Amino acid sequence: MRKLTDEGLARLDHFLACQEDEVMMASELDGFLTGLLVCPEMILPSEWLPVVWGGDGPVFEDQTEANEILGLIMALYNDITSRLDDPDTYEPLIEEDIDGTFLWEFWAEGFGKAIALRPRAWSTFKDRPEDDQAADAFGMLVALATIARATDEDPDLYDELDEQVSYEAPQMIATCVMELHQDRLSNHQLKPQTEKVGRNDPCPCGSGKKYKKCCLQAQKL
């Protein structure tokens, strides 16, 4: 299993930043992958990778770069898994602005996109008791994702937000994520809800190569 180093994260961040707007940035990707990991249902890369790319997808220089970036994405996925297993130190990947506020909106947007992949799975939280902590945590993250999407569509709305949210969002997010993580471990057995991609099937990332010669190799890096 490939571990994500600081250099690897910087490389991934730079690659994503050079792509079209539809491709997720590193913080948004962190929120998206976190949403996948705490979701009551497991979602396979064949389904979620196209969401990461959006639109027409990324532009790779060659297959070597494609394997490198796909490997780094899976390394980030595994890194988040490790972070979730250590509740005392878990932190979301959120960038800090020059004035000390946190740019949490990107992370929240990513988490919202993960929710959109399995709305029925998440809908079970609506039936929870009013004092259910996991349901409250889910509601908070949905609210943040909704605010993030609204401010992205209308930037002027950002000025109307309570500044305190921008300072406290990372801790709020971390608390809510850990609540959902513990709830998933306690109440849900993760089973893939999509068909397994065969080794000789076309790779779901859209490279045109067989799965065994593309993303499958990246996962082994």
Backbone bond lengths (Angstrom), bond angles and torsions (degrees), N, CA, C in turn:
res aa  C-N    CA-C-N  psi(-1)  N-CA   C-N-CA  omega(-1)  CA-C   N-CA-C  phi
1 M - - - 1.464 - - 1.530 109.69 -
2 R 1.301 117.76 124.70 1.456 121.69 -178.53 1.518 110.52 -75.41
3 K 1.353 116.95 132.23 1.452 121.81 177.41 1.521 109.41 -92.84
4 L 1.326 115.81 147.61 1.455 120.67 -179.17 1.523 109.63 -90.12
5 T 1.305 116.95 115.05 1.460 122.54 177.18 1.525 109.11 -91.56
6 D 1.332 116.83 168.34 1.457 120.70 175.96 1.527 110.32 -61.29
7 E 1.327 115.53 -37.78 1.460 119.70 178.64 1.527 110.96 -66.26
8 G 1.325 115.83 -39.57 1.453 120.04 178.62 1.517 111.85 -64.82
9 L 1.334 116.67 -41.96 1.461 120.49 178.56 1.524 110.51 -64.52
10 A 1.331 116.36 -40.90 1.461 119.92 178.42 1.526 110.90 -63.62
11 R 1.319 116.52 -39.37 1.464 121.14 178.55 1.524 110.52 -64.49
12 L 1.321 116.41 -44.78 1.464 120.97 178.77 1.523 110.59 -63.70
13 D 1.320 116.64 -43.94 1.459 121.66 179.97 1.528 110.54 -60.18
14 H 1.329 116.24 -43.67 1.471 120.17 -179.58 1.527 110.88 -65.24
15 F 1.328 116.71 -43.35 1.462 119.75 -179.87 1.522 110.54 -60.91
16 L 1.318 117.25 -47.67 1.461 121.20 -177.73 1.525 111.51 -64.29
17 A 1.341 116.14 -37.32 1.457 120.63 -178.78 1.528 111.99 -66.46
18 C 1.319 116.94 -23.48 1.468 121.77 -178.45 1.524 112.75 -89.33
19 Q 1.335 117.18 -1.17 1.457 121.09 -178.30 1.527 111.25 -91.86
20 E 1.320 115.91 178.61 1.455 121.29 177.32 1.523 110.47 -65.03
21 D 1.333 116.02 162.11 1.465 121.15 -175.77 1.517 113.04 -59.14
22 E 1.338 117.22 -27.86 1.459 119.96 -176.20 1.527 112.27 -70.03
23 V 1.329 117.65 -22.45 1.462 121.25 -179.73 1.524 109.40 -77.21
24 M 1.321 117.13 135.98 1.460 120.97 -177.15 1.521 111.76 -65.52
25 M 1.334 115.47 143.35 1.461 121.56 170.00 1.526 108.17 -82.43
26 A 1.346 116.38 170.40 1.464 120.86 -173.56 1.525 112.74 -59.27
27 S 1.331 117.88 -45.26 1.466 120.44 -178.62 1.522 111.22 -65.88
28 E 1.334 116.29 -41.63 1.469 120.24 177.21 1.520 110.23 -63.88
29 L 1.326 116.56 -39.80 1.461 120.63 178.29 1.520 111.10 -63.57
30 D 1.323 116.92 -39.25 1.464 120.93 177.34 1.526 110.83 -61.46
31 G 1.325 116.65 -43.57 1.467 120.07 177.43 1.512 112.06 -64.90
32 F 1.331 116.04 -39.94 1.463 121.52 179.80 1.524 111.10 -63.84
33 L 1.326 116.36 -49.75 1.462 120.08 -178.78 1.525 111.39 -66.16
34 T 1.320 117.15 -34.53 1.467 120.42 176.43 1.521 109.87 -63.59
35 G 1.332 115.98 -42.68 1.467 119.63 177.60 1.513 112.03 -60.40
36 L 1.321 116.90 -37.59 1.470 120.98 177.40 1.527 110.78 -65.01
37 L 1.327 116.33 -40.09 1.466 120.86 -174.65 1.524 113.18 -74.04
38 V 1.318 118.00 -28.37 1.467 119.74 179.51 1.524 111.96 -99.25
39 C 1.327 116.88 0.92 1.464 120.73 178.47 1.528 110.18 -65.92
40 P 1.335 118.53 142.38 1.468 121.37 177.38 1.517 114.22 -59.95
41 E 1.337 117.86 -19.36 1.452 121.98 178.42 1.524 110.19 -120.32
42 M 1.335 116.46 142.40 1.458 119.85 176.09 1.526 110.25 -75.89
43 I 1.329 115.64 139.54 1.458 121.60 178.51 1.524 107.63 -123.45
44 L 1.317 117.12 125.83 1.458 122.00 -175.50 1.537 112.17 -78.79
45 P 1.342 116.81 154.28 1.466 120.87 178.31 1.528 113.32 -55.29
46 S 1.315 117.12 -31.76 1.466 119.85 179.94 1.524 111.84 -59.65
47 E 1.325 116.82 -24.32 1.459 120.65 179.05 1.520 112.18 -95.61
48 W 1.329 116.83 -39.30 1.469 117.43 -173.57 1.519 115.39 -89.70
49 L 1.346 118.50 -20.83 1.466 119.10 179.41 1.534 113.20 -60.66
50 P 1.339 119.15 -42.59 1.471 118.28 177.74 1.522 112.97 -59.67
51 V 1.337 118.16 -29.08 1.470 121.20 177.99 1.522 110.23 -69.35
52 V 1.320 116.38 -36.30 1.466 120.71 177.32 1.526 110.09 -60.18
53 W 1.327 115.77 -43.35 1.460 119.57 -176.53 1.519 112.53 -77.00
54 G 1.331 117.25 -38.43 1.457 119.51 -177.50 1.523 111.17 61.55
55 G 1.307 117.93 171.47 1.459 122.95 173.12 1.512 115.16 37.74
56 D 1.325 114.77 -127.83 1.464 121.24 -178.44 1.520 112.65 -86.39
57 G 1.313 118.23 -3.54 1.448 121.41 178.05 1.515 112.73 89.80
58 P 1.330 116.78 -178.75 1.466 121.23 -176.74 1.525 112.19 -80.78
59 V 1.318 115.01 167.69 1.462 121.08 175.58 1.525 107.66 -114.67
60 F 1.331 116.28 111.69 1.461 121.49 178.60 1.524 109.50 -98.23
61 E 1.324 115.52 145.20 1.460 119.28 176.65 1.521 111.28 -67.47
62 D 1.327 115.87 -38.61 1.457 121.09 -179.79 1.524 108.93 -163.87
63 Q 1.319 116.63 -178.72 1.457 120.34 -178.31 1.520 111.69 -65.85
64 T 1.317 117.18 -30.50 1.466 120.23 178.56 1.525 110.70 -62.75
65 E 1.326 116.42 -44.46 1.463 119.33 178.35 1.527 110.91 -67.34
66 A 1.330 116.78 -37.52 1.461 120.26 178.54 1.526 110.05 -60.41
67 N 1.317 117.36 -46.21 1.464 120.73 178.87 1.529 111.28 -64.20
68 E 1.339 115.82 -38.27 1.466 119.57 179.37 1.527 111.10 -62.29
69 I 1.327 117.16 -49.38 1.465 121.01 -176.68 1.520 111.09 -67.74
70 L 1.327 117.04 -41.75 1.461 119.90 177.64 1.526 110.33 -62.71
71 G 1.319 116.36 -37.69 1.457 120.04 176.43 1.511 112.16 -64.43
72 L 1.328 117.42 -37.71 1.463 121.40 179.17 1.530 111.39 -69.66
73 I 1.323 116.01 -35.75 1.468 119.15 176.58 1.526 110.36 -63.70
74 M 1.334 116.33 -44.28 1.456 119.39 178.27 1.528 110.81 -67.14
75 A 1.336 116.69 -32.20 1.463 120.03 176.71 1.524 110.19 -65.81
76 L 1.340 117.39 -38.89 1.464 120.88 176.07 1.525 110.30 -64.79
77 Y 1.317 116.15 -40.86 1.469 121.56 176.74 1.533 110.29 -57.32
78 N 1.324 115.87 -46.76 1.464 120.20 179.30 1.523 111.89 -68.94
79 D 1.336 116.08 -33.73 1.460 120.34 178.35 1.527 110.71 -64.63
80 I 1.314 116.82 -40.60 1.465 120.39 177.92 1.526 109.82 -64.44
81 T 1.329 116.43 -40.20 1.461 120.20 176.79 1.521 110.75 -56.76
82 S 1.329 116.62 -43.40 1.470 121.06 178.98 1.520 110.93 -65.63
83 R 1.329 116.48 -40.30 1.461 120.11 179.01 1.526 111.14 -63.38
84 L 1.310 116.65 -39.92 1.463 120.53 -179.53 1.526 111.45 -65.99
85 D 1.308 116.84 -27.90 1.458 120.73 -179.61 1.525 112.66 -77.96
86 D 1.318 117.10 -4.32 1.466 121.47 178.66 1.526 108.52 -126.79
87 P 1.338 117.47 80.70 1.466 121.24 -173.84 1.517 114.78 -60.00
88 D 1.315 117.94 -23.70 1.464 120.39 -178.11 1.525 112.71 -74.77
89 T 1.322 116.61 -20.75 1.462 119.48 -176.67 1.522 113.62 -121.20
90 Y 1.339 118.09 -0.31 1.461 119.88 -176.63 1.532 111.31 -60.23
91 E 1.311 115.67 133.77 1.457 122.68 173.68 1.522 109.06 -142.00
92 P 1.335 117.86 137.85 1.467 119.75 174.20 1.524 109.29 -74.12
93 L 1.312 115.75 156.57 1.464 121.09 179.12 1.526 108.26 -85.14
94 I 1.332 115.22 94.80 1.463 121.56 -176.97 1.524 109.27 -127.21
95 E 1.322 116.41 128.06 1.456 120.92 -179.18 1.531 110.50 -78.52
96 E 1.333 115.07 152.79 1.461 121.52 -179.34 1.527 109.47 -108.28
97 D 1.336 115.98 135.69 1.456 121.33 178.77 1.525 109.72 -77.77
98 I 1.335 117.31 170.04 1.457 121.16 -176.72 1.526 112.40 -66.81
99 D 1.336 117.61 -22.02 1.456 120.31 179.94 1.531 112.70 -92.75
100 G 1.328 116.71 6.69 1.454 120.30 177.19 1.511 114.91 93.60
101 T 1.331 117.88 -8.16 1.458 119.93 176.39 1.527 109.22 -79.22
102 F 1.308 115.71 160.41 1.461 120.77 -176.69 1.527 110.74 -103.65
103 L 1.322 115.87 137.09 1.456 122.17 179.09 1.529 109.45 -87.97
104 W 1.320 114.64 65.30 1.455 122.50 -173.39 1.525 112.96 -72.85
105 E 1.344 115.90 -17.88 1.464 119.24 -174.31 1.517 112.61 -59.65
106 F 1.346 117.04 -37.73 1.458 119.40 -179.05 1.525 110.74 -63.16
107 W 1.335 115.86 -45.41 1.463 120.20 178.54 1.524 110.40 -59.84
108 A 1.334 116.04 -45.81 1.468 120.70 -177.48 1.525 111.65 -64.04
109 E 1.322 116.75 -38.03 1.469 119.39 177.29 1.521 110.85 -62.16
110 G 1.320 116.23 -41.27 1.458 119.74 178.19 1.517 111.74 -62.56
111 F 1.319 116.21 -43.45 1.456 119.72 178.75 1.529 110.31 -62.12
112 G 1.334 116.23 -39.81 1.462 120.00 178.24 1.516 112.44 -61.49
113 K 1.334 117.52 -35.87 1.462 120.47 178.35 1.525 111.30 -68.81
114 A 1.328 116.83 -31.23 1.463 119.74 176.09 1.522 110.34 -68.49
115 I 1.310 116.80 -40.52 1.464 120.92 177.54 1.527 110.36 -59.83
116 A 1.335 116.03 -40.29 1.463 120.83 -176.94 1.521 112.73 -63.98
117 L 1.329 117.92 -19.51 1.461 120.31 179.20 1.531 112.22 -76.40
118 R 1.326 117.28 -25.45 1.459 120.91 -178.22 1.531 111.78 -138.95
119 P 1.341 118.03 59.99 1.474 119.92 -177.84 1.525 113.25 -59.96
120 R 1.332 117.13 -33.95 1.471 118.80 -179.34 1.522 111.23 -68.01
121 A 1.316 116.99 -38.65 1.462 120.06 179.39 1.525 110.62 -63.45
122 W 1.323 116.17 -41.50 1.464 120.06 -179.23 1.529 112.25 -75.60
123 S 1.332 117.36 -22.42 1.465 120.20 -176.37 1.529 112.73 -63.74
124 T 1.343 116.91 -17.83 1.464 119.35 179.67 1.519 112.12 -63.62
125 F 1.327 117.45 -22.65 1.462 120.07 179.75 1.528 112.02 -67.49
126 K 1.329 117.01 -21.80 1.462 120.06 179.16 1.521 111.82 -67.54
127 D 1.326 116.47 -23.87 1.461 120.99 -177.99 1.528 112.53 -91.85
128 R 1.323 117.47 1.61 1.461 121.16 -179.69 1.527 110.90 -74.78
129 P 1.338 117.65 157.79 1.473 121.09 174.99 1.530 110.85 -60.68
130 E 1.334 115.92 156.87 1.455 120.25 -176.59 1.522 112.75 -61.78
131 D 1.326 117.19 -27.37 1.458 119.99 -177.86 1.532 112.71 -95.49
132 D 1.332 117.14 12.67 1.453 120.75 179.87 1.528 109.73 -71.62
133 Q 1.324 117.10 121.01 1.459 121.27 -175.00 1.522 112.72 -68.18
134 A 1.325 117.23 -37.78 1.460 120.05 179.72 1.529 111.06 -65.78
135 A 1.334 116.36 -39.67 1.459 120.48 178.11 1.522 110.23 -64.74
136 D 1.322 116.77 -39.95 1.464 120.54 177.38 1.527 110.52 -63.91
137 A 1.333 116.04 -41.49 1.464 120.59 179.66 1.525 110.39 -63.20
138 F 1.323 116.23 -43.58 1.455 120.58 178.69 1.524 110.57 -62.17
139 G 1.333 116.46 -43.38 1.455 120.67 179.33 1.520 112.10 -61.14
140 M 1.330 116.87 -38.51 1.460 120.63 178.84 1.527 111.15 -65.32
141 L 1.333 117.12 -43.85 1.455 120.23 -179.58 1.531 111.63 -68.08
142 V 1.318 117.14 -35.38 1.463 120.56 175.75 1.531 109.68 -63.84
143 A 1.330 115.98 -41.55 1.463 120.17 179.30 1.531 110.94 -62.72
144 L 1.329 116.40 -43.26 1.462 119.85 179.20 1.528 111.01 -64.86
145 A 1.341 116.44 -40.28 1.459 120.14 178.47 1.528 110.97 -64.59
146 T 1.318 116.83 -38.21 1.462 121.40 178.85 1.517 110.96 -66.18
147 I 1.341 115.95 -43.15 1.470 120.53 178.15 1.522 110.04 -63.66
148 A 1.332 116.63 -43.11 1.465 120.81 -179.18 1.520 111.10 -61.17
149 R 1.328 116.31 -42.74 1.462 120.06 179.68 1.529 110.78 -66.24
150 A 1.329 116.52 -38.65 1.465 120.46 -178.74 1.526 111.36 -67.85
151 T 1.339 116.92 -41.68 1.465 119.72 179.86 1.521 111.63 -71.61
152 D 1.331 116.91 -25.26 1.458 119.97 176.53 1.520 110.03 -70.52
153 E 1.332 116.57 -37.13 1.450 121.29 179.53 1.524 111.73 -78.26
154 D 1.329 117.03 -30.15 1.463 122.43 179.67 1.523 108.71 -137.82
155 P 1.342 118.45 87.00 1.468 122.61 -175.15 1.523 113.86 -55.68
156 D 1.330 118.11 -26.33 1.460 119.98 -179.22 1.521 112.09 -63.44
157 L 1.328 116.47 -23.50 1.459 119.50 179.47 1.517 111.55 -66.21
158 Y 1.325 116.94 -23.98 1.458 120.47 -178.07 1.522 110.98 -60.89
159 D 1.332 116.56 -37.37 1.464 120.41 -178.55 1.516 112.02 -65.60
160 E 1.318 117.19 -20.11 1.455 120.73 -178.33 1.527 112.90 -88.85
161 L 1.317 116.26 -8.80 1.458 119.93 -179.33 1.519 110.79 -75.19
162 D 1.305 115.90 149.44 1.453 121.54 174.82 1.528 108.53 -63.45
163 E 1.344 117.55 122.28 1.459 120.39 -178.09 1.520 111.75 -58.33
164 Q 1.324 115.68 -27.85 1.457 119.14 -177.60 1.520 111.33 -60.83
165 V 1.334 116.21 -30.65 1.457 120.02 179.35 1.529 110.06 -60.27
166 S 1.326 116.33 -39.94 1.453 120.58 -177.60 1.521 112.40 -67.10
167 Y 1.328 116.85 -24.38 1.458 120.15 178.79 1.531 111.74 -89.99
168 E 1.329 116.44 -31.71 1.461 120.54 -174.17 1.526 113.43 -97.40
169 A 1.327 117.53 -11.16 1.468 120.77 -175.15 1.527 113.79 -54.43
170 P 1.350 120.43 -45.09 1.471 118.53 -178.73 1.518 113.38 -57.76
171 Q 1.330 117.11 -42.60 1.457 119.40 -179.93 1.522 111.27 -70.73
172 M 1.327 117.13 -38.42 1.462 120.48 177.14 1.521 110.00 -61.87
173 I 1.323 115.67 -45.26 1.458 120.48 -179.77 1.523 110.70 -62.37
174 A 1.332 116.54 -46.16 1.463 120.19 -179.05 1.525 111.49 -59.73
175 T 1.326 116.85 -43.23 1.465 121.21 179.78 1.525 110.95 -62.89
176 C 1.337 116.02 -44.61 1.464 120.44 -178.62 1.528 111.59 -67.14
177 V 1.325 116.56 -41.61 1.459 120.58 179.87 1.516 110.71 -61.69
178 M 1.338 117.14 -45.26 1.456 119.75 -178.93 1.527 111.27 -65.52
179 E 1.316 117.44 -33.09 1.466 120.93 176.98 1.525 110.08 -64.93
180 L 1.315 116.72 -43.11 1.464 120.54 178.86 1.519 111.57 -69.15
181 H 1.323 116.43 -36.15 1.461 120.71 178.42 1.524 110.73 -63.02
182 Q 1.318 116.26 -47.00 1.463 119.83 179.32 1.521 111.37 -65.42
183 D 1.323 116.83 -36.25 1.465 120.60 178.68 1.520 110.32 -65.96
184 R 1.324 117.17 -40.37 1.466 120.55 178.71 1.517 110.97 -63.96
185 L 1.324 116.51 -43.34 1.456 120.06 179.94 1.526 111.62 -63.76
186 S 1.315 115.92 -32.92 1.466 120.30 -176.02 1.522 113.42 -83.32
187 N 1.328 116.49 -30.73 1.467 118.82 -167.77 1.519 116.33 -121.63
188 H 1.326 117.82 -9.47 1.463 117.58 -172.52 1.525 111.21 -131.38
189 Q 1.310 115.58 137.18 1.465 121.90 170.53 1.511 107.48 -99.35
190 L 1.314 115.49 120.22 1.451 119.25 -175.96 1.525 111.03 -79.10
191 K 1.316 114.97 119.48 1.459 121.23 176.72 1.521 108.36 -130.84
192 P 1.306 118.17 132.75 1.459 119.99 178.94 1.519 110.92 -57.19
193 Q 1.336 115.31 135.97 1.455 120.56 -178.88 1.527 111.95 -104.38
194 T 1.323 116.48 8.90 1.457 120.54 178.06 1.520 108.95 -126.99
195 E 1.329 116.75 162.70 1.449 120.50 -178.53 1.528 110.58 -68.88
196 K 1.318 115.62 146.47 1.455 121.11 179.86 1.526 109.60 -71.52
197 V 1.333 114.66 139.61 1.459 119.81 178.17 1.513 108.86 -82.54
198 G 1.321 117.17 124.88 1.454 121.42 179.84 1.519 111.89 -74.25
199 R 1.311 117.04 153.67 1.458 121.55 -177.64 1.530 112.08 -59.04
200 N 1.321 116.67 -33.10 1.459 120.65 -177.79 1.524 113.47 -98.30
201 D 1.346 116.45 4.77 1.459 120.09 177.55 1.532 110.21 -76.79
202 P 1.332 117.41 157.96 1.473 119.79 174.31 1.530 109.73 -59.28
203 C 1.315 117.07 137.97 1.462 120.52 -178.29 1.528 110.00 -65.35
204 P 1.322 118.95 134.04 1.466 122.12 -177.89 1.519 113.82 -66.88
205 C 1.341 118.04 -13.13 1.466 119.42 179.97 1.522 112.24 -75.23
206 G 1.339 116.44 -11.22 1.456 119.99 177.20 1.512 115.27 89.43
207 S 1.323 117.91 13.40 1.460 121.37 -177.83 1.526 112.85 -70.84
208 G 1.333 116.28 -21.89 1.458 120.23 -176.63 1.514 113.29 92.89
209 K 1.319 116.99 -7.74 1.459 121.79 179.09 1.525 110.11 -93.51
210 K 1.339 115.27 166.26 1.450 119.74 175.28 1.532 109.43 -69.85
211 Y 1.331 115.85 150.19 1.466 121.63 -177.53 1.523 111.36 -56.03
212 K 1.343 117.88 -39.31 1.467 121.48 -176.17 1.525 112.17 -67.28
213 K 1.356 116.49 -21.63 1.455 119.85 -179.07 1.526 112.24 -104.48
214 C 1.347 115.88 8.56 1.469 118.20 -177.57 1.516 110.61 -130.59
215 C 1.340 118.06 -103.53 1.461 121.45 -174.46 1.526 113.24 -63.25
216 L 1.315 117.57 -31.47 1.463 119.33 177.75 1.516 110.27 -61.44
217 Q 1.329 116.64 -40.09 1.454 120.31 177.06 1.517 111.18 -67.38
218 A 1.340 116.48 -38.44 1.457 120.65 -179.75 1.524 111.33 -62.30
219 Q 1.323 117.01 -36.96 1.449 120.83 179.91 1.517 112.08 -67.80
220 K 1.341 117.10 -21.72 1.457 120.45 -178.46 1.523 112.34 -88.88
221 L 1.345 116.07 -8.66 1.456 119.08 -175.50 1.518 111.31 -68.37
